[in-house]
Amino acid sequence: MKLVLVSCCAPCSAGAIKQLASGEIAGVDDFIVLFFNPNIWPESEYTRRMNEQVKYCEKLGVKYAIGEYNHDAWHAAVRGLEAEPERGNRCSVCFAYRFEYAKKFARENGYDAVASVFGVSRHKDQHQVDTAAESAPGDTEYLPIKWDENLRVQINRESDFYRQNYCGCEFSIRTVSNLSFLSSCKNL
Ligand code: SF4
């Protein structure tokens, strides 16, 4: 099976990529890391996270692809949900938006399935991510792989990854300023 791994950032995906690269995920013969995150704002932050993702993929010698960055289109998709809390409906739409793109990418590029690292942080709801993936348009299979949490933590401790202190969109920055949210990537 050829898999598309949808990634939000290097710290969250480090363990999953290592597992895939070492061939320990049964049934996966080939994979590519897809960085498609038009949710991230501002663009300078997007670029910083993307560069960190690329650096890690190149270090491990794995294939990667960068999706289109169109924050206005993403913003239109979540319109009306700006005030939702993290893990609320805006996040379900945000996940589904990215999975729809990933399924289309998989179909157009000869991949059989998609998986993600969107739910690895303890600040995320894996069930919400899985539900969004299943409901996203497109008939590409979704694999709800449970990644090795210990490996992810270990790699992060040993690395000097750039670690953001908010999820990605401008609405999650607001949540940070209210001190009700701690970074999804700092608390490893
Ligand atoms: S908080 Fe994160 S998952 Fe939720 S809408 Fe914003 S970027 Fe997407």
Boltz pocket constraint, residues with backbone or C-beta under 6 A from the ligand:
constraints:
  - pocket:
      binder: B
      contacts: [[A, 39], [A, 40], [A, 86], [A, 87], [A, 90], [A, 91], [A, 94], [A, 95], [A, 167], [A, 168], [A, 169], [A, 170], [A, 171], [A, 172]]
      max_distance: 6.0
